[in-house]
């Protein structure tokens, strides 16, 4: 129902992308970073057929008559970028709490369609959404992949699994309203948490997102420490793995981060208070950190804002300033890091700002690009489909006119975007 409404509404307003990809397209790439981390090849031809990369050839090959040629001979061509942590159906604002009471999942899905367009036009051709209303995000995911809407490929968790009263549950309303809005994915005890995992998967979750600790923007003074018990964490991971899903954990406090890693979660979102033991656990379990520094910078700027609830202001003042140093320590410690922003806290379409913070934290620019392509593709279990420009993969390709290895800020203004063979930003 929501998916049909989104598609028909977007068609009526003319927002639906009109570019249907030609059967065969040639791209002349002046500088091609086919596999980030391996540098550029120059004067390359990328041949695309039916939305997939057929081959990459040396030199500029002239296409046959009638075949589309995209001239990026003056450009720097990269794989489409991947953001491993977004909230695509919302954007935090002073009226967020009122909107929660007044908007439906249909409203959220329509907002998501708008934000999805901004995201793909910014060069992010794949995202992992780790917390949106299930019906809205799953309908949006499916509509985009069926070609009914403009947007990035989406992997989605749906609702976060949380302990009752935890960061992912309803907070800060009157008791009567909290009884109405209590999350059906809130759980207590190992068996109940298994139920929540299975419910999420039945509803369409590609990945299981949990709130292992407290969080900044929940309107509660429940703190930033561990909120699930160890046996609950183990039960969640076991239930997810038994049904072919990975678990990613929102986690700030170090005890919660470490408990989640010991329980076998695949990845940690945020990781604010990580320590030496945390870094050792990341390496031991081959787990991934999704750092979301831009979210920390954003909430730091809200500390004095009167519209932010007092508990959130207090937590923002603590967590925000930690994020950049956290990323620096994780990077120096050899932790595997996938690009992620928590966009929805920050503004959609500005995801690439995270690259600037990664470089400030010690990443080489090409290393940061690799985190948003090769590493992120592996993290979201799509490495056979995206992350590099190679034969057989989806034609997710971007280009900028300046060299991002010399100046990473080039990625703040992407000049060409192709997603799944369709051009959404033309050079």
C-alpha atoms as one frame of an Amber mdcrd trajectory, in Angstrom:
protein
   0.000   0.000   0.000   2.677   2.524   1.012   4.888   1.567  -1.929   2.040
   2.085  -4.419   1.195   5.454  -2.888   4.807   6.626  -2.981   5.255   5.680
  -6.617   2.004   7.248  -7.814   2.600  10.447  -5.837   6.160  10.839  -7.094
   5.030  10.270 -10.679   2.385  12.974 -10.328   4.845  15.499  -8.935   7.458
  14.771 -11.575  10.107  13.782  -9.057  10.507  10.244 -10.357  13.806   9.901
 -12.231  13.187  10.009 -15.949  16.523   8.612 -17.076  16.030   5.062 -18.280
  19.444   3.568 -18.931  20.355   2.605 -22.465  21.037  -1.063 -23.080  24.736
  -0.335 -23.629  26.770   2.626 -22.388  30.474   3.459 -22.696  32.249   5.660
 -20.146  35.587   7.217 -21.028  37.355   7.668 -17.693  40.418   9.918 -17.550
  41.361   8.571 -14.117  39.668   5.384 -12.933  39.920   4.145  -9.344  38.335
   0.777 -10.066  39.429  -0.738  -6.746  39.981   1.931  -4.068  43.278   1.274
  -2.373  44.964   0.316  -5.643  45.281   3.785  -7.149  44.211   5.093 -10.548
  44.450   3.729 -14.044  44.341   6.360 -16.782  42.433   6.508 -20.069  40.042
   3.643 -19.412  36.748   2.620 -20.995  34.002   1.163 -18.819  31.435  -0.767
 -20.850  28.001  -1.136 -19.276  25.209  -3.381 -20.479  21.741  -3.592 -18.944
  22.853  -1.847 -15.781  25.912  -4.019 -15.142  29.600  -3.563 -15.873  30.462
  -5.738 -18.846  34.186  -4.936 -18.893  36.868  -2.346 -18.192  39.255  -1.781
 -21.100  42.538   0.095 -21.541  42.340   3.158 -23.771  39.380   5.098 -25.083
  37.317   2.688 -27.156  34.882   4.277 -29.582  31.371   2.884 -29.221  29.357
   1.628 -32.143  26.862   3.978 -33.724  23.818   4.492 -31.523  25.575   3.446
 -28.309  25.653   6.110 -25.587  29.060   7.573 -24.702  29.620   9.433 -21.422
  32.790  11.497 -21.611  34.546  11.639 -18.238  37.990  11.939 -19.763  38.636
  15.021 -17.602  37.248  13.367 -14.489  38.160  11.091 -11.594  35.883   8.069
 -11.676  35.117   5.988  -8.569  32.709   3.281  -7.438  29.433   4.540  -5.998
  29.769   5.427  -2.328  28.194   3.401   0.491  26.900   4.841   3.770  26.582
   2.055   6.336  24.466   3.995   8.858  21.530   6.185   7.858  17.951   6.852
   8.963  16.394   7.574   5.597  12.789   8.334   6.557  13.474  11.216   8.948
  15.697  14.185   9.673  16.121  15.453  13.217  14.607  18.887  13.805  13.078
  21.015  16.579   9.583  19.694  15.771  10.625  16.034  15.707   8.659  15.104
  18.830   5.471  16.692  17.483   5.922  14.920  14.147   6.192  11.588  15.964
   2.649  12.139  17.243   1.161  13.615  14.070   2.733  11.771  11.113   1.905
   8.320   9.794   4.186   5.708   8.260   2.934   6.917   4.868   4.250  10.404
   5.693   7.582   8.871   6.722   7.811   6.896   3.494   7.149   9.991   1.398
   9.783  11.916   3.355  12.106   8.959   2.783  11.550   9.167  -0.967  12.675
  12.803  -0.894  15.732  12.019   1.232  16.580   9.005  -0.916  16.795  11.229
  -3.974  19.099  13.678  -2.169  21.270  10.790  -1.038  21.823   9.206  -4.436
  22.406  12.590  -6.065  25.179  13.146  -3.499  26.949  10.052  -4.835  25.791
   7.473  -2.281  24.391   4.667  -4.402  23.924   2.215  -1.498  22.954   2.769
   2.129  22.227   0.647   5.173  19.276   2.027   7.125  19.588   0.995  10.761
  16.430   2.382  12.321  13.228   3.498  10.603   9.591   2.466  10.848   9.509
  -0.981   9.202   6.597  -0.521   6.809   7.964   2.797   5.519  11.580   1.747
   4.984  10.845  -1.707   3.565   8.341  -0.237   1.091  10.851   2.430   0.081
  13.618  -0.191  -0.293  11.491  -2.350  -2.560  10.128   0.520  -4.668  13.644
   1.765  -5.429  14.919  -1.673  -6.391  11.927  -2.223  -8.680  12.720   1.044
 -10.466   9.635   2.932  -9.276  11.640   5.578  -7.382  14.947   7.408  -7.505
  17.276   6.477  -4.688  20.147   4.364  -3.436  20.037   0.620  -3.002  18.849
   0.096   0.589  19.607  -2.584   3.133  17.292  -2.040   6.078  16.900  -3.163
   9.661  13.478  -1.671  10.271  12.949  -1.001  13.976  15.794  -1.285  16.472
  15.626  -4.065  19.038  15.902  -2.546  22.503  15.345  -3.458  26.132  12.113
  -2.010  27.486  12.821   1.614  28.393  16.107   1.531  26.497  17.420   3.810
  23.787  15.339   2.158  21.052  12.081   2.141  22.998   9.701   5.096  23.389
  10.906   7.706  25.903   9.983  11.075  27.298   6.200  11.012  26.812   3.418
  10.715  29.342   2.860   7.203  30.720  -0.401   6.895  28.769   1.285   7.786
  25.473   4.271   5.541  26.159   1.854   2.640  26.593   0.467   3.440  23.143
   3.834   3.917  21.430   5.820   1.173  23.160   7.900  -0.665  20.560   6.794
  -4.212  19.822  10.507  -4.928  19.362  11.347  -3.995  22.973  12.260  -7.141
  24.878  13.199  -8.454  28.300  15.089 -11.687  28.903  16.819 -13.983  26.436
  13.699 -15.748  25.175  11.814 -12.516  24.605  14.783 -11.063  22.737  14.812
 -14.109  20.451  11.152 -13.333  19.746  12.025  -9.757  18.772  14.737 -10.909
  16.361  12.404 -13.371  14.671   9.657 -10.748  14.459  12.062  -8.319  12.769
  13.163 -10.929  10.247   9.584 -11.953   9.519   8.827  -8.310   8.770  11.633
  -8.010   6.220  14.808  -7.018   8.081  18.035  -7.472   6.099  20.137  -6.893
   9.220  19.340  -6.835  12.940  20.020  -3.531  14.719  20.123  -3.471  18.515
  20.670  -0.725  21.061  23.277  -2.330  23.313  23.706   0.859  25.363  21.938
   4.100  26.038  22.002   6.813  23.418  22.132  10.580  23.099  18.824  11.476
  21.470  16.518   9.300  23.564  14.695  11.567  26.010  15.698   9.692  29.164
  18.342   9.850  31.853  18.989   6.110  31.550  22.645   6.827  30.811  25.024
   5.691  28.062  26.052   2.371  29.583  25.162  -1.237  28.821  21.407  -1.862
  28.688  21.086  -5.471  27.469  22.307  -8.232  29.757  25.021 -10.532  28.436
  22.670 -13.505  28.011  20.241 -11.311  26.041  23.044 -10.222  23.694  24.098
 -13.830  23.102  20.480 -14.861  22.472  20.016 -12.054  19.914  23.141 -13.019
  17.970  22.254 -16.719  18.012  18.684 -16.082  16.877  19.831 -13.775  14.078
  22.548 -16.117  12.835  20.153 -19.077  12.841  18.046 -17.153  10.318  20.915
 -15.836   8.204  21.200 -12.319   9.600  24.057 -10.329  11.085  23.679  -8.108
  14.139  24.943  -4.546  14.414  24.945  -2.800  17.787  24.467   0.854  18.630
  26.912   1.232  21.512  28.505   4.153  23.363  29.557   2.953  26.839  32.619
   0.718  26.863  31.053  -2.111  28.892  28.229  -2.339  26.386  30.571  -2.199
  23.401  32.766  -4.947  24.798  29.836  -7.132  25.858  28.334  -6.866  22.369
  31.645  -7.807  20.736  32.108 -10.770  23.068  28.555 -11.899  22.209  29.494
 -12.001  18.531  27.887  -8.945  16.950  29.273  -8.219  13.500  29.677  -4.479
  13.990  29.490  -1.567  16.403  27.790   1.722  15.535  29.415   4.802  17.190
  31.835   3.167  19.668  32.329   6.398  21.599  34.083   5.080  24.720  36.155
   2.315  23.154  39.401   1.437  24.949  42.401  -0.839  24.404  40.378  -3.911
  25.359  37.740  -2.890  22.813  40.326  -2.632  20.053  41.643  -6.096  20.942
  38.090  -7.482  20.810  37.481  -5.891  17.397  40.606  -7.586  16.082  39.845
 -10.917  17.781  36.318 -11.107  16.353  37.089  -9.438  13.000  34.308  -6.982
  13.786  33.670  -3.666  12.045  33.371  -0.156  13.483  30.937   2.307  11.887
  32.104   5.558  13.534  29.487   8.254  12.640  31.698  11.168  13.666  29.469
  13.670  11.892  26.630  12.731  14.250  28.820  13.554  17.241  29.816  16.883
  15.712  26.163  17.638  14.933  24.805  16.931  18.415  27.655  18.912  19.977
  26.281  21.912  18.113  22.864  21.323  19.698  24.017  21.328  23.337  22.686
  24.838  23.956  19.517  24.436  21.876  16.379  24.781  24.057  14.333  22.470
  21.811  16.576  19.512  22.596  15.277  17.743  25.738  17.487  18.264  28.795
  18.583  14.596  29.047  19.725  14.692  25.420  21.590  17.982  25.897  23.432
  16.475  28.847  24.436  13.363  26.898  25.347  15.321  23.754  27.779  17.438
  25.775  29.517  14.243  26.911  29.521  12.099  23.757  29.950  14.564  20.905
  33.496  15.690  21.765  34.690  12.073  22.069  33.987  10.958  18.525  36.950
  12.265  16.573  39.503  10.961  19.069  37.644   7.640  19.196  38.037   7.250
  15.435  41.712   8.213  15.612  42.373   5.562  18.276  40.450   2.870  16.393
  42.266   3.663  13.159  45.673   3.637  14.846  44.756   0.306  16.448  44.015
  -1.376  13.126  40.249  -1.745  13.565  38.359  -2.439  10.329  36.258   0.672
   9.698  33.282   1.061   7.364  32.064   4.518   6.382  28.869   5.541   8.163
  27.309   8.814   9.226  24.045   8.423  11.185  22.518  10.770   8.598  19.062
  11.719   9.722  20.796  13.213  12.742  22.856  15.260  10.274  21.249  16.394
   7.019  20.560  14.035   4.140  22.729  14.701   1.116  25.616  15.960   3.261
  26.912  12.451   4.051  30.307  13.121   2.459  31.218  15.528   5.279  32.268
  12.392   7.168  35.250  12.061   4.803  36.696  15.304   6.137  36.557  14.011
   9.711  38.106  10.698   8.690  41.074  12.493   7.150  41.350  14.692  10.233
  41.462  11.486  12.315  44.442  10.185  10.338  43.045   8.415   7.271  44.733
   8.906   3.932  42.084  10.119   1.456  42.156   6.927  -0.629  41.912   4.869
   2.563  38.770   6.808   3.517  37.325   6.179   0.040  38.098   2.475   0.453
  36.153   2.515   3.750  33.134   3.848   1.821  33.437   1.332  -1.017  35.386
  -1.913  -0.616  35.106  -2.209   3.178  31.519  -0.979   3.348  30.474  -3.384
   0.572  31.869  -6.283   2.584  30.233  -4.944   5.733  26.761  -4.845   4.143
  27.297  -8.266   2.525  27.170  -6.949  -1.037  30.825  -7.235  -2.066  29.917
  -9.376  -5.098  27.588  -6.604  -6.303  29.111  -3.234  -5.402  32.209  -1.509
  -4.009  34.467  -1.719  -7.080  34.213  -1.081 -10.819  34.765  -4.573 -12.171
  33.189  -6.933 -14.652  29.876  -8.376 -13.474  29.131  -5.782 -10.823  26.293
  -3.280 -10.703  27.031  -0.101 -12.627  27.221   2.141  -9.548  29.706   4.801
 -10.610  30.446   8.402  -9.626  32.882  11.030 -10.848  34.312  14.350  -9.731
  36.323  16.824 -11.756  39.094  17.247  -9.160  41.258  14.561  -7.606  39.783
  13.447  -4.241  43.091  11.810  -3.319  44.640  15.267  -3.356  41.595  16.999
  -1.841  38.955  14.789  -0.230  36.506  17.708  -0.190  35.953  17.092  -3.911
  33.482  14.424  -2.777  31.262  17.093  -1.230  30.107  18.056  -4.732  29.850
  15.014  -6.982  29.624  15.810 -10.703  28.353  12.494 -12.069  26.223   9.740
 -10.543  25.148   6.462 -12.105  23.237   3.976  -9.976  22.415   0.517 -11.331
  23.100   1.814 -14.853  20.811   4.871 -14.679  22.321   8.360 -14.734  21.001
  10.655 -11.970  23.604  13.425 -12.130  25.023  14.159 -15.576  28.460  15.706
 -16.163
